Amino acid sequence: MAMHALTGLSLVSLLSFGYLSWDWAKPSLVADGPGEPGLEQPSAPPPQPPHIIFILTDDQGYHDVGYHGSDIETPTLDRLAAEGVKLENYYIQPICTPSRSQLLTGRYQIHTGLQHSIIRPRQPNCLPLDQVTLPQKLQEAGYSTHMVGKWHLGFYRKECLPTRRGFDTFLGSLTGNVDYYTYDNCDGPGVCGFDLHEGENVAWGLSGQYSTMLYAQRVSHILASHSPRRPLFLYVAFQAVHTPLQSPREYLYRYRTMGNVARRKYAAMVTCMDEAVRNITSALKRYGFYNNSVIIFSSDNGGQTFSGGSNWPLRGRKGTYWEGGVRGLGFVHSPLLKRKRRTSRALVHITDWYPTLVGLAGGTASAADGLDGYDVWPAISEGRASPRTEILHNIDPLYNHARHGSLEAGFGIWNTAVQAAIRVGEWKLLTGDPGYGDWIPPQTLAAFPGSWWNLERMASARQAVWLFNISADPYEREDLAGQRPDVVRALLARLVDYNRTAIPVRYPAENPRAHPDFNGGAWGPWASDEEEEEEEEEAGRARSFSRGRRKKKCKICKLRSFFRKLNTRLMSQRI
């Protein structure tokens, strides 16, 4: 099994905010949406296997969808979820790279070496090349596979690119944070480059088109040119609604009365994305895919609360292991569901999509393949019990150790200074520093902090162990660690068990060769053959270190550790 990791964000960083032709008649006018009669197809026995459409949004908060009581309009998502199965016990990771890596590998972060932070543009790092990805498994089952949107799983070598990891086609960005119109991304002062790629080439000519619209348009073109008789996997990873907060003006106008400027821009971006999903669903019907399709919608992590997002009433935000960081938005919409129009409380994790979708495709995937996910299709489609009973949210040995944690506080079996989080049954345990832990109401006021700001502060900063009954207390308001030391001890023992299976963290130093100025002004693969060999040797040394459990003490090691931690603290403000 496996786990996840992250870095905390400072309050100061959060206070600083920030067309291939569009085939809709007007940006806000789209074809008939789901549930409308105009494009319904005659019912017939569906062929197998089904078409799979996985839609991933970026930084969309738990409260930022209409059916969770939001002030943001999401009629398409609301309708799709209402007609399908809402996943209300669904978990993701607190930041971008970990969620995407676990989706495509079915493995926890501790089993991919990506326990710490994200993959940064200048790091010689990517999704492990020795692991078979979800699209590769689907290709083996006869699927045509296409990716549109944000990759953020490394690109320093060509072998790391989406088209080398199982996708027949790719249109999108390789890094984690680009301008929605210009596709520029700066990874520090003066380290800026263009990041929009089609296949393995830089797509200079597509600059100027709003990414949400561009990506929805590309999906429509893929469907128009593909035969419904061949199974199709579409991975649509919208950049929306990650910062920078940018939206077409017509969507901003809908929220002109919203006092908080960041929330207004964010809401406009969510509604634009909602209409893009409507366009995609309509295209599935128009081109004959819908009746034999499975549409999965998922967020990638919690919302960034002072950049417009809201996870209310959950605790915490993006980048934390509180529920606001790891409880995901999710639903499944499909004519193939056996029990529709319901809410599922089955425990589901983002690693579960790998074996679930491979199973739907007619393939096989199990724990024998090193997976941490489970096939949850019977739980989703038929309402059966979930095979999943626990989730390792993550163990991050590199994250800053909590000042008040210790091995002694962990009953001598676990150092509670280490950042870790696990859920077993109804119990959730956090150790170390879980990240910013306030309850943050939606920011509808014109300015903040307001009078509400002091009402929901985190109780204690001198703590390194928390225990919650998540079933009874999903908002994490009643810490039971002092009352139930037996449960704390049992969950710490589970962390020890998981940690024995962890591989070394892969978080290499940044390489100046990655600067876009050396690559024609664009972000892209940059490692030479010699650098690739050095990285492979370093990875081999790390594996040997792990097997031998040797602790080498040297000045250069300490210096590397110091600068790695310094870099982590500085760069975490940009996640």
C-alpha positions as CSV (number, residue, x, y, z in Angstrom):
1,M,0.0,0.0,0.0
2,A,1.2,3.6,0.0
3,M,1.0,7.3,0.9
4,H,1.1,11.0,0.2
5,A,3.0,14.3,1.0
6,L,3.0,18.0,0.9
7,T,4.2,21.4,2.0
8,G,2.3,24.0,4.0
9,L,1.6,27.5,2.6
10,S,2.0,30.8,4.5
11,L,-0.7,33.3,5.1
12,V,1.4,35.9,3.5
13,S,1.6,34.0,0.2
14,L,-2.1,33.5,0.1
15,L,-2.9,37.2,0.6
16,S,-1.1,38.0,-2.6
17,F,-3.6,37.1,-5.4
18,G,-2.3,36.3,-7.7
19,Y,-9.0,29.4,-29.9
20,L,-8.6,26.7,-32.1
21,S,-11.9,28.3,-32.9
22,W,-14.6,28.0,-30.2
23,D,-17.3,25.9,-31.8
24,W,-20.1,27.3,-29.6
25,A,-22.2,30.0,-31.2
26,K,-21.3,32.2,-28.3
27,P,-19.0,31.4,-25.4
28,S,-21.9,31.0,-23.0
29,L,-24.1,29.1,-25.5
30,V,-23.6,25.4,-25.9
31,A,-25.3,22.4,-27.4
32,D,-28.0,20.6,-25.5
33,G,-26.7,19.4,-22.2
34,P,-27.3,16.1,-20.4
35,G,-30.9,15.4,-19.6
36,E,-32.1,17.5,-22.6
37,P,-34.0,15.5,-25.2
38,G,-32.5,17.0,-28.4
39,L,-29.5,14.7,-28.6
40,E,-30.7,11.5,-26.9
41,Q,-29.8,8.4,-28.8
42,P,-32.0,5.3,-29.2
43,S,-31.3,2.7,-26.6
44,A,-29.5,-0.4,-27.7
45,P,-27.4,-3.1,-26.0
46,P,-24.1,-1.2,-25.4
47,P,-21.0,-2.7,-26.9
48,Q,-18.1,-3.5,-24.5
49,P,-15.8,-2.1,-23.3
50,P,-17.1,1.4,-22.5
51,H,-15.6,4.7,-23.5
52,I,-14.0,6.3,-20.5
53,I,-13.9,10.1,-20.0
54,F,-12.0,11.3,-16.9
55,I,-12.4,15.0,-16.1
56,L,-10.0,16.4,-13.5
57,T,-10.2,20.0,-12.3
58,D,-7.4,21.9,-10.6
59,D,-7.8,23.5,-7.1
60,Q,-11.6,23.3,-7.1
61,G,-12.8,23.5,-3.5
62,Y,-15.3,21.2,-1.8
63,H,-17.7,24.0,-1.5
64,D,-17.3,25.2,-5.1
65,V,-20.0,23.2,-6.8
66,G,-23.7,23.9,-6.8
67,Y,-24.8,20.7,-5.3
68,H,-22.7,21.4,-2.2
69,G,-24.6,24.6,-1.6
70,S,-22.2,26.9,-3.3
71,D,-22.8,30.5,-4.5
72,I,-21.2,29.5,-7.8
73,E,-23.3,28.3,-10.7
74,T,-22.5,24.8,-11.9
75,P,-25.7,23.6,-13.6
76,T,-23.9,21.0,-15.7
77,L,-22.0,19.4,-12.9
78,D,-25.1,19.5,-10.7
79,R,-27.2,17.7,-13.4
80,L,-24.6,15.1,-14.2
81,A,-24.1,14.3,-10.5
82,A,-27.8,14.2,-9.8
83,E,-28.4,11.7,-12.7
84,G,-25.3,9.6,-11.7
85,V,-23.6,8.7,-8.4
86,K,-22.2,11.4,-6.1
87,L,-19.1,10.2,-4.2
88,E,-19.3,11.8,-0.8
89,N,-16.6,9.7,0.9
90,Y,-14.0,10.3,-1.8
91,Y,-10.4,11.3,-1.2
92,I,-7.6,12.8,-3.3
93,Q,-4.2,14.3,-2.4
94,P,-3.5,17.8,-1.1
95,I,-1.5,19.1,-4.1
96,C,-1.2,18.6,-7.9
97,T,1.6,16.1,-8.6
98,P,0.7,13.5,-5.9
99,S,-3.0,13.3,-7.1
100,R,-2.0,13.0,-10.8
101,S,0.7,10.4,-10.0
102,Q,-1.7,8.2,-8.0
103,L,-4.4,8.5,-10.6
104,L,-2.1,7.2,-13.4
105,T,-0.2,4.6,-11.4
106,G,-2.7,3.3,-8.8
107,R,0.0,3.6,-6.2
108,Y,0.5,5.7,-3.1
109,Q,3.3,8.4,-3.1
110,I,5.5,6.3,-0.9
111,H,5.6,3.7,-3.7
112,T,6.6,6.1,-6.4
113,G,9.2,8.2,-4.6
114,L,7.0,11.3,-4.9
115,Q,6.2,11.7,-1.2
116,H,7.5,15.3,-1.0
117,S,6.0,18.4,-2.6
118,I,5.4,18.6,-6.4
119,I,7.7,18.0,-9.4
120,R,9.1,21.5,-10.2
121,P,9.9,22.6,-13.7
122,R,13.7,22.6,-13.2
123,Q,14.0,19.3,-11.4
124,P,15.3,16.2,-13.2
125,N,12.3,14.2,-12.0
126,C,9.2,12.6,-13.4
127,L,6.7,9.8,-12.9
128,P,8.8,6.7,-12.5
129,L,9.5,5.2,-15.9
130,D,9.4,1.6,-14.7
131,Q,5.8,1.8,-13.7
132,V,3.0,0.9,-16.1
133,T,0.5,3.8,-16.3
134,L,-3.3,3.6,-16.6
135,P,-3.3,4.7,-20.3
136,Q,-0.7,2.1,-21.1
137,K,-2.9,-0.6,-19.6
138,L,-5.8,0.7,-21.5
139,Q,-3.8,0.7,-24.8
140,E,-3.1,-3.0,-24.1
141,A,-6.8,-3.5,-23.9
142,G,-7.3,-1.9,-27.3
143,Y,-8.2,1.6,-26.3
144,S,-7.3,4.8,-28.2
145,T,-6.0,7.1,-25.5
146,H,-5.9,10.9,-25.5
147,M,-4.9,13.6,-23.0
148,V,-5.9,17.2,-23.0
149,G,-4.8,19.7,-20.3
150,K,-2.2,19.8,-17.5
151,W,0.4,17.1,-17.1
152,H,2.6,18.2,-14.1
153,L,4.3,14.8,-13.8
154,G,7.8,15.8,-15.1
155,F,9.3,16.3,-18.5
156,Y,13.1,16.6,-18.1
157,R,13.5,13.6,-20.5
158,K,11.4,12.8,-23.6
159,E,10.6,9.5,-22.0
160,C,8.7,11.4,-19.4
161,L,6.3,13.0,-21.8
162,P,2.6,12.1,-22.0
163,T,3.0,10.6,-25.4
164,R,5.7,8.3,-24.1
165,R,3.6,7.3,-21.0
166,G,0.6,5.8,-22.8
167,F,-1.2,8.7,-24.6
168,D,-1.7,8.6,-28.4
169,T,-2.1,12.4,-28.5
170,F,-1.5,15.2,-26.1
171,L,-2.5,18.9,-26.1
172,G,-1.7,20.8,-22.9
173,S,0.9,22.2,-20.5
174,L,3.8,20.3,-18.9
175,T,4.3,22.5,-15.9
176,G,1.9,23.3,-13.1
177,N,1.0,26.9,-13.4
178,V,0.6,28.8,-16.7
179,D,-1.2,31.9,-18.0
180,Y,-4.6,31.0,-19.4
181,Y,-4.1,33.0,-22.5
182,T,-0.3,33.4,-23.2
183,Y,0.7,30.0,-21.6
184,D,3.8,31.6,-20.1
185,N,5.1,30.2,-16.8
186,C,7.7,31.7,-14.5
187,D,9.5,29.5,-12.1
188,G,11.2,32.3,-10.3
189,P,12.4,35.8,-11.3
190,G,13.7,35.7,-14.9
191,V,13.0,32.0,-15.3
192,C,10.1,32.2,-17.7
193,G,9.0,30.2,-20.7
194,F,6.2,29.2,-22.9
195,D,4.3,26.0,-22.0
196,L,1.7,24.7,-24.5
197,H,2.5,21.5,-26.3
198,E,0.8,19.5,-29.0
199,G,2.3,16.0,-29.0
200,E,6.0,16.6,-28.4
201,N,6.1,19.9,-30.1
202,V,5.7,23.4,-28.8
203,A,2.3,24.8,-29.9
204,W,3.2,28.4,-30.4
205,G,0.4,29.0,-32.8
206,L,-2.4,28.3,-30.2
207,S,-1.3,31.1,-27.8
208,G,-4.1,33.6,-27.1
209,Q,-6.9,31.2,-26.7
210,Y,-8.4,30.7,-23.2
211,S,-7.2,27.3,-22.1
212,T,-10.6,26.0,-20.8
213,M,-12.2,26.7,-24.1
214,L,-9.3,25.5,-26.1
215,Y,-9.2,22.1,-24.2
216,A,-13.0,21.6,-24.6
217,Q,-12.7,22.3,-28.3
218,R,-9.9,19.8,-28.7
219,V,-12.0,17.1,-27.0
220,S,-14.9,17.8,-29.4
221,H,-12.5,17.4,-32.4
222,I,-11.1,14.1,-31.0
223,L,-14.7,12.8,-30.7
224,A,-15.6,14.0,-34.2
225,S,-12.7,12.1,-35.8
226,H,-13.0,8.9,-33.8
227,S,-15.2,5.9,-34.4
228,P,-17.5,5.0,-31.5
229,R,-16.9,1.4,-32.3
230,R,-13.3,1.6,-30.9
231,P,-13.0,2.1,-27.2
232,L,-11.8,5.5,-26.2
233,F,-10.0,6.9,-23.1
234,L,-10.1,10.7,-22.7
235,Y,-8.2,12.3,-19.9
236,V,-9.3,15.9,-19.6
237,A,-7.2,17.7,-17.0
238,F,-8.4,21.2,-17.0
239,Q,-6.0,23.9,-15.8
240,A,-9.1,25.6,-14.3
241,V,-9.5,26.8,-11.6
242,H,-5.8,27.1,-10.5
243,T,-4.2,30.5,-10.3
244,P,-3.7,32.9,-12.1
245,L,-7.3,34.0,-11.7
246,Q,-8.3,34.8,-15.3
247,S,-11.7,34.5,-16.9
248,P,-13.4,35.7,-20.1
249,R,-15.3,38.9,-19.3
250,E,-18.7,37.5,-20.0
251,Y,-18.4,35.1,-17.1
252,L,-17.2,37.7,-14.8
253,Y,-20.3,39.8,-15.5
254,R,-22.5,37.1,-14.0
255,Y,-20.8,37.6,-10.6
256,R,-20.4,41.4,-10.7
257,T,-22.3,41.8,-7.4
258,M,-19.9,39.5,-5.5
259,G,-17.9,41.7,-3.2
260,N,-14.7,39.8,-3.0
261,V,-12.7,40.2,-6.2
262,A,-10.7,37.0,-6.0
263,R,-13.9,35.0,-5.3
264,R,-15.6,36.8,-8.2
265,K,-12.9,35.8,-10.7
266,Y,-12.7,32.3,-9.3
267,A,-16.5,31.8,-9.6
268,A,-16.4,33.0,-13.2
269,M,-13.6,30.4,-14.0
270,V,-15.7,27.6,-12.4
271,T,-18.8,28.5,-14.4
272,C,-16.8,28.6,-17.6
273,M,-15.3,25.2,-16.8
274,D,-18.9,23.9,-16.1
275,E,-20.0,25.0,-19.6
276,A,-16.9,23.3,-21.1
277,V,-18.0,20.1,-19.4
278,R,-21.5,20.6,-20.9
279,N,-20.0,21.0,-24.3
280,I,-18.0,17.8,-23.9
281,T,-21.0,15.8,-22.8
282,S,-23.0,17.1,-25.7
283,A,-20.3,16.1,-28.1
284,L,-20.4,12.6,-26.6
285,K,-24.0,12.4,-27.6
286,R,-23.6,14.1,-30.9
287,Y,-21.0,11.7,-32.1
288,G,-22.5,8.5,-30.8
289,F,-20.4,7.8,-27.7
290,Y,-22.7,8.7,-24.8
291,N,-24.8,5.5,-24.4
292,N,-21.6,3.4,-23.9
293,S,-19.6,5.9,-21.9
294,V,-18.5,6.3,-18.3
295,I,-17.9,10.0,-17.2
296,I,-15.9,10.5,-14.1
297,F,-15.5,13.9,-12.5
298,S,-12.8,14.6,-9.9
299,S,-11.0,17.5,-8.3
300,D,-7.3,17.1,-7.7
301,N,-7.0,18.7,-4.3
302,G,-8.7,21.1,-1.9
303,G,-9.3,24.7,-2.8
304,Q,-6.8,27.5,-2.2
305,T,-8.9,29.5,0.2
306,F,-7.4,33.0,-0.2
307,S,-7.3,32.7,-4.0
308,G,-11.0,32.4,-4.3
309,G,-11.6,28.8,-3.4
310,S,-13.7,27.4,-0.5
311,N,-13.7,24.1,1.3
312,W,-16.3,25.1,3.8
313,P,-17.4,23.6,6.2
314,L,-14.3,21.4,6.1
315,R,-11.2,22.3,7.9
316,G,-8.0,23.4,6.1
317,R,-7.2,24.1,2.5
318,K,-5.0,23.0,-0.4
319,G,-1.6,21.7,0.7
320,T,-2.9,20.3,4.1
321,Y,-3.9,16.9,5.3
322,W,-7.1,18.3,7.0
323,E,-10.3,17.3,5.2
324,G,-10.4,20.5,3.3
325,G,-7.1,19.5,1.6
326,V,-7.9,15.8,0.9
327,R,-11.7,15.4,0.7
328,G,-12.5,15.5,-3.0
329,L,-15.3,16.5,-5.3
330,G,-16.3,13.5,-7.3
331,F,-19.1,11.8,-9.1
332,V,-19.7,9.2,-11.8
333,H,-22.2,9.7,-14.6
334,S,-23.0,6.9,-17.0
335,P,-26.0,5.1,-18.7
336,L,-24.2,1.9,-17.7
337,L,-24.6,2.5,-13.9
338,K,-27.0,-0.1,-12.4
339,R,-28.2,2.2,-9.6
340,K,-28.3,5.9,-10.6
341,R,-29.5,9.1,-9.0
342,R,-28.0,8.4,-5.6
343,T,-25.3,9.4,-3.2
344,S,-22.6,6.9,-2.3
345,R,-20.8,6.9,1.1
346,A,-18.4,4.1,0.0
347,L,-14.8,4.9,0.8
348,V,-13.0,5.7,-2.5
349,H,-9.5,7.0,-3.1
350,I,-8.0,8.4,-6.3
351,T,-5.7,5.4,-6.5
352,D,-8.8,3.2,-7.0
353,W,-9.5,4.6,-10.5
354,Y,-6.6,2.6,-12.0
355,P,-7.8,-0.9,-11.2
356,T,-11.5,0.2,-11.6
357,L,-11.0,1.5,-15.1
358,V,-8.7,-1.3,-16.1
359,G,-11.4,-3.7,-15.0
360,L,-14.1,-1.9,-16.9
361,A,-11.8,-2.1,-20.0
362,G,-11.7,-5.9,-19.6
363,G,-8.1,-6.0,-18.3
364,T,-6.8,-7.1,-14.9
365,A,-5.0,-5.1,-12.3
366,S,-4.5,-6.1,-8.6
367,A,-2.3,-5.7,-5.6
368,A,0.0,-8.3,-7.3
369,D,0.9,-5.5,-9.7
370,G,2.1,-3.4,-6.8
371,L,-1.2,-1.4,-6.8
372,D,-2.6,0.3,-3.7
373,G,-6.0,0.9,-5.4
374,Y,-9.1,-1.3,-5.4
375,D,-11.7,-2.0,-8.0
376,V,-14.6,0.1,-6.7
377,W,-17.0,-0.3,-9.6
378,P,-19.4,-2.6,-7.8
379,A,-19.6,-0.1,-5.0
380,I,-20.3,2.8,-7.3
381,S,-22.6,1.1,-9.8
382,E,-24.5,-1.4,-7.6
383,G,-24.2,0.2,-4.2
384,R,-22.1,-2.7,-2.7
385,A,-19.7,-2.1,0.2
386,S,-16.4,-0.7,-0.8
387,P,-13.4,-3.1,-0.7
388,R,-11.3,-0.2,0.7
389,T,-11.2,0.2,4.5
390,E,-8.3,2.5,4.9
391,I,-6.2,5.2,3.2
392,L,-2.6,6.2,3.7
393,H,-2.8,10.0,3.0
394,N,1.0,10.2,3.1
395,I,4.2,10.0,4.9
396,D,6.7,12.8,4.1
397,P,10.0,12.4,5.8
398,L,11.4,15.6,4.2
399,Y,8.7,18.0,5.3
400,N,9.8,20.2,8.2
401,H,9.5,18.2,11.4
402,A,7.1,19.4,14.0
403,R,8.8,21.1,16.9
404,H,6.7,19.3,19.6
405,G,6.8,15.8,18.1
406,S,9.0,13.0,19.2
407,L,9.5,9.2,19.2
408,E,8.5,9.2,22.9
409,A,5.2,10.9,22.1
410,G,4.6,8.1,19.6
411,F,4.8,5.4,22.2
412,G,8.3,4.6,21.1
413,I,7.1,3.2,17.7
414,W,6.7,6.4,15.6
415,N,8.3,9.8,15.6
416,T,5.3,12.1,15.8
417,A,7.4,15.0,14.4
418,V,7.2,13.4,10.9
419,Q,4.3,14.7,8.7
420,A,2.0,11.8,8.1
421,A,-1.8,11.1,7.9
422,I,-3.8,7.9,7.7
423,R,-7.4,6.9,7.9
424,V,-8.5,3.4,9.1
425,G,-12.2,2.8,9.2
426,E,-13.8,5.8,10.8
427,W,-10.6,7.0,12.5
428,K,-8.2,9.5,11.1
429,L,-4.7,10.2,12.6
430,L,-2.4,13.1,11.8
431,T,1.2,13.5,13.0
432,G,3.8,16.2,12.6
433,D,2.6,19.4,10.9
434,P,-0.6,18.7,8.9
435,G,-0.6,22.3,7.5
436,Y,-2.7,25.4,8.0
437,G,-5.7,24.2,10.1
438,D,-8.3,26.9,10.3
439,W,-11.9,26.7,9.2
440,I,-12.3,29.4,6.5
441,P,-15.8,30.5,5.5
442,P,-16.4,31.5,1.8
443,Q,-14.9,34.9,1.1
444,T,-17.9,36.8,-0.1
445,L,-16.9,40.0,1.7
446,A,-15.1,42.8,-0.2
447,A,-12.2,42.7,2.2
448,F,-10.7,40.4,4.7
449,P,-9.9,39.5,7.4
450,G,-13.3,40.6,8.8
451,S,-14.9,40.1,12.1
452,W,-15.4,36.4,11.3
453,W,-11.7,35.9,10.9
454,N,-11.0,35.3,14.6
455,L,-13.8,32.9,15.2
456,E,-12.3,29.7,13.9
457,R,-8.6,29.6,14.7
458,M,-6.7,26.5,15.1
459,A,-6.7,25.7,18.9
460,S,-3.1,24.7,19.6
461,A,0.3,25.1,17.8
462,R,2.1,22.9,20.4
463,Q,0.6,19.7,19.1
464,A,1.9,16.9,16.9
465,V,-0.8,14.2,17.1
466,W,-4.5,14.5,16.3
467,L,-7.2,11.8,16.2
468,F,-10.7,12.3,14.8
469,N,-13.7,10.1,14.2
470,I,-14.3,11.3,10.7
471,S,-17.7,9.5,10.3
472,A,-19.1,11.3,13.4
473,D,-17.0,14.5,13.0
474,P,-16.2,15.2,9.4
475,Y,-15.2,18.8,10.2
476,E,-12.4,17.7,12.6
477,R,-13.6,19.8,15.5
478,E,-13.1,17.3,18.4
479,D,-9.6,15.9,18.8
480,L,-9.8,12.5,20.6
481,A,-6.1,11.7,20.8
482,G,-6.0,12.2,24.5
483,Q,-9.2,10.1,25.1
484,R,-8.3,7.2,22.9
485,P,-4.5,6.4,23.2
486,D,-5.4,2.8,22.2
487,V,-6.6,4.0,18.7
488,V,-3.6,6.3,18.4
489,R,-1.2,3.5,19.1
490,A,-2.9,1.2,16.6
491,L,-2.8,3.8,13.8
492,L,0.8,4.6,14.5
493,A,1.6,0.9,14.1
494,R,-0.1,1.0,10.7
495,L,2.1,4.0,9.7
496,V,5.1,1.9,10.7
497,D,3.8,-1.0,8.5
498,Y,3.4,1.3,5.6
499,N,6.7,3.0,6.1
500,R,8.5,-0.3,5.8
501,T,7.3,-0.5,2.2
502,A,8.3,3.0,1.2
503,I,11.0,3.7,-1.4
504,P,13.4,6.6,-1.1
505,V,12.0,10.1,-1.7
506,R,13.0,11.5,-5.1
507,Y,13.3,15.2,-4.9
508,P,16.5,16.2,-6.8
509,A,18.1,19.6,-6.9
510,E,17.1,21.9,-9.7
511,N,19.3,22.0,-12.8
512,P,20.1,25.3,-14.5
513,R,20.1,23.5,-17.8
514,A,16.3,23.4,-17.6
515,H,16.1,27.2,-18.1
516,P,13.7,27.9,-21.1
517,D,16.3,30.2,-22.6
518,F,18.3,27.0,-23.5
519,N,15.2,25.5,-25.1
520,G,14.1,28.2,-27.5
521,G,12.1,30.0,-24.9
522,A,9.8,27.1,-24.0
523,W,9.6,24.6,-21.2
524,G,10.4,21.1,-22.4
525,P,12.8,18.1,-22.2
526,W,16.4,19.3,-21.5
527,A,18.5,16.5,-20.0
528,S,21.5,15.2,-22.0
529,D,22.5,11.6,-22.2
530,E,25.2,12.2,-19.6
531,E,22.7,13.8,-17.2
532,E,20.3,11.0,-17.6
533,E,23.0,8.5,-16.7
534,E,23.9,10.5,-13.6
535,E,20.3,10.5,-12.5
536,E,20.0,6.8,-13.0
537,E,23.2,6.3,-11.0
538,E,21.9,8.5,-8.2
539,A,18.6,6.6,-8.2
540,G,20.6,3.3,-7.9
541,R,22.6,4.7,-5.0
542,A,19.3,5.7,-3.3
543,R,17.9,2.2,-3.7
544,S,21.1,0.7,-2.3
545,F,20.9,3.1,0.7
546,S,17.3,2.1,1.4
547,R,18.1,-1.6,1.3
548,G,21.1,-1.3,3.5
549,R,19.5,1.1,5.9
550,R,22.9,2.9,6.1
551,K,23.0,6.4,7.4
552,K,25.9,8.3,5.9
553,K,27.0,11.5,7.6
554,C,29.0,13.9,5.6
555,K,29.3,17.6,5.2
556,I,28.0,17.7,1.6
557,C,25.0,15.6,2.6
558,K,24.1,18.1,5.3
559,L,24.5,21.0,3.0
560,R,22.3,19.4,0.4
561,S,19.7,18.7,3.1
562,F,19.9,22.3,4.3
563,F,19.4,23.8,0.8
564,R,16.7,21.3,-0.1
565,K,14.7,22.3,3.0
566,L,15.3,26.0,2.3
567,N,14.2,25.6,-1.3
568,T,11.1,23.7,-0.1
569,R,10.1,26.5,2.3
570,L,10.6,29.2,-0.4
571,M,8.9,27.4,-3.2
572,S,6.0,26.1,-1.2
573,Q,4.6,29.6,-1.4
574,R,4.1,29.1,-5.1
575,I,2.2,25.8,-5.0
